[in-house]
């Protein structure tokens, strides 16, 4: 299974983390520090796998962003690379030419997409179209709620 | 009123998440100040009664928590509040925050059960259901799982695919936390395997893949379903998972392998997806390695991977090759060039993998060449990889007591060479091995001393602190085995060279101690030589010789010395070495080494090596070099320097005096000092070795010491005195002392087991007096100085006959010379006490956890149910199984076969196979050295058999629970197994 997902940029700034195994807050920051160090120090033409604490970390760089997933020793590295690619494509489709800024400002949306892709550390949906549809449907639910909220805000403003 | 206005104000002027992020990005320096200000705001806002404000604050908090790692456990209650909001957008934020921050120990988890239940059963909004499922998959505790199992069970057959697949994925966590849920959910989970929807199948297969990897045995009965998916599915994601499942199952059930191997190969041939192809390869190499064709195909694919430009594929290819290596070494050998080529890849991971493979190829036939290649690579590599290479050479060669090393002279000089590599940081390991080898392998000691000398004499090495440990080993070896040195004087100079002040005190102390040993050796040899010249030559010639020596300047003195030693020793050296072992044995080990040393050292130091002049020079040198150290602050150094200097003071006067006197008085004049020197030399030449743990047991109980006598009549004797028991005990011991005539201190000193520094003469005296307490002679001969050969613990027992042993050994020497491939016989490697004889690792017993128990129960239970309800046409799965039923010929024969399989299974157990493999290798290797070797080998084999027997016994114990299963499963499994 996938133990966690980390997105960080070339400067080591973390853009997204998702933990499917239990790590305390302290462990999380330690793991991130350790792994970003390892991954950023690796050159461009090297393989995308790093053995780490008896697990394997599969990472891939897209533009300035590194997507890393940590998997078990006997998991398939190439499959994990595919999952990463899958996620990136989905982000790309959702944000239309995704860039780092999109992820910075819409970090929760990046999470929601990831939640549709992975569950309990397993790939649960391999169809890009389905995920796009599901995310859109939930977005619209959120939007109506927000409109209502802003309506309320307007009313309050008027009242004052 | 005030609170409402403030909340309205909060609502109106609250910073949104976007504001927070923007603000953060503008802060170049004061980021932490900004964040703490934001956190203060959040703390206020989150208490707001307005759900929008609250959820917004929570969203900001989860942002800071997930990306800046701020603790948000304090807000747990607010998370629950937001989760229970009726608005979807709020709920979503709440659930997200919960899955981010909750852990098993979060107290508010008790509060959310009902909320989750409500959301899980929400009929209107499937997205709310999915939110609850996602969150549960992360935070579910045992309590939550127990309480919500009914809801999850219902969702497992939900008509909404979107919900059902998430419920399936969640089951994994539920089973893990609350195994009893298996009774409820498992059957429905299995039914989902038959689903026509690919998403559902994918989700179920994912769950089973994880379950199987933890406990494959329980899921064996599902093999038919899995097989169907393996054959039918077109989805690569699913196929990869399926292959992973079969990798585990096949190891348990060989019949399954027969069925699976063809579809796996088919997938491997056909697929264009590298990930699937690689998974097929991995399945074959790790679980189907008995199938020659499949392995061949896999190796072809591996070769493709190895030659690919993509570093990922290269890495995986090497990876797969290292899995296949233990069973099919030919696969590695076939790709030898490629593997070695990737040693110089720019990717450290690939280099490391290929290094592992190269090490896997090492055998006693090619170890020399491979090590040469590797050392060359090490010279070219970056420091880190260089050390990895050196480390793996060291660990491979020393494996199982240097099993693969035949030529220790080569290995020792390799160690010396490795020490000189610039980046070498393996000082500790090399130090250990140098000393270990020096103790185990007698024949290699001359070479060791030579290597040690080369290291010691090079002043450049003293500036590299990684080498200090090696240098200390070299110093120790040169001191301990100085009799093999070609030029002891040179050694003293090396040991005392000025740059040694760079060494840490502990190592410097070793240097000084070694110098002491060397000096003693020189003096002793000098004296021996004097005696021999005095007796064999006429006085005048000896004197004139001395005089001529004295006239020479120091430098030329040394030069002639070197010339002498080279010309002479090259001839004298080797034959002596090869004879040495037999010689020593023939002398016997009573006080053995000193005597043989006396004999053997004469040829080395023959004639003019130890001149008066040279000895005096050395004494002066030592005094000069160590004088300043008498003020050292380090106790170890101080102690040793004092010892050495005092010793010199003691003897120097007489030695100087002796020159002035006549040759005739010489003997009497030097009497005193020579006695001292002889004593010290005896002390130092006593071989050091570890004391056996069981040494105490070998001491026979002295006669008359009645340990088991009933002490009841003590009361009668001591009845009048009425002492406390402890004192009466001591009375008894004195009573025994008197009776036996031995004193307690003597017993104790015996127990200390011959302190090695004690002079042999003293020991001999002691032995004469207290012979009673010494080991019986024949045993003693073997035990005291000789260690049994490594890997052959049995030998100890049947070596009671000395002469026989000697014959054996000499024969072995003769016979082993005939071995065709090797120029030299492999020297005897002795087993030192305390060695742990490597035993093949025990296989950890099957984890009999509650989950697997529950799964088996359900699987077997459900099967009996299905078999009873088989007539029911609505039961889809059972009707399917009916088709398979035809395949079963005879259930009773099936049962037998099954038991047979269980046995076969045991044989297939990788660890036992490996050990068998090893013994095979041994047999082949030792066949040539002839009878004795074989005899020994037989003993070894006996031992091996014993151990394997033990192993088997262990196995049967382990199997004790298996047959139970077999019995209970036999009526069922045949239905399932294809």
Interface residues (C-beta under 8 A of the other chain):
Chain A: X1 X14 X15 X16 X17 X19 X20 X22 X24 X25 X28 X29 X32 X43 X45 X46 X47 X48 X49 X50 X51 X72 X74 X75 X76 X77 X78 X79 X81 X82 X104 X105 X107 X108 X111 X112 X115 X119 X120 X122 X123 X124 X125 X126 X127 X130 X134 X137 X138 X141 X142 X145 X146 X148 X149 X152 X153 X156 X157 X160
Chain B: X8 X11 X12 X17 X18 X21 X25 X52 X59 X62 X63 X65 X66 X67 X69 X71 X73 X87 X88 X89 X90 X92 X93 X96 X103 X104 X125 X127 X133 X134 X137 X138 X162 X165 X166 X169 X170 X172 X173 X199 X202 X203 X206 X207 X210 X213 X235 X237 X240 X244 X247 X274 X275 X278 X279 X282 X311 X312 X314 X315 X316 X346 X347 X348 X349 X350
